[in-house]
Amino acid sequence: MEETEKQNPRLAKREVLERLDLCGSPEVVKQLYDFGLLLSKDLFDRIKALEVKATSFAAYGAAIVSFLVATSASWSSVGNLSSKADRLFRWSLRTHMQHPRCQGAVAYANRGRQPR
């Protein structure tokens, strides 16, 4: 065999059929079947490992978000509330809340409150 044929793992359909014709022995078929089972077991083990890592990563992210939300009262008031950026943020928030599409949400959020 040439070096290029050894490196190319793809076979044409004709080559696959020729090789399958050579596997008429039940022992060879069983060995191929066992090898396929071994490959699929290895694949499933790798998928399980990835799922465990993804689940751990998602749980860690959720824990961080939960911690930040739970402690937001203590750190959200830190900083200069009269800064230019804060005034700009509050202005943009008021401007967007006056948009007609937001009126239902604003009315719902303000239900039961006395107007200022």
Phi, psi and omega in degrees: 000147177281162181295324181292327179291326179292327184278340183268109183281351182275138178242148174285161182301321179298318180293322178296314180297321178297318180290326177292326177296330178286343183264053180280342182285133178299330179293320179293319179298318179296320178296318177296319179297315179297321178295320176298319176298319179297316179296317181291324177297317178298319178297315180295324177296321178293320179296318178300318180297319178294321178296320179296317179295318180295320179295317178297318180296317179295319179294320178297316178297318179295323178294320179295315179298316179299318178297317181294320179292319182293328182258009185296332180296325183279328183256348182286337180272355180285136178120176182268103183287345180263015181290162181298319180296320180293319178297320178295318178298313180296322178296315181294324178295314178298318181297315181290327180289341177275355179293141183304327181289339182265354187297322179297318179292321179294316179297319179295318181292329183265008182298134178083357180267148176276137179292150181278000000 
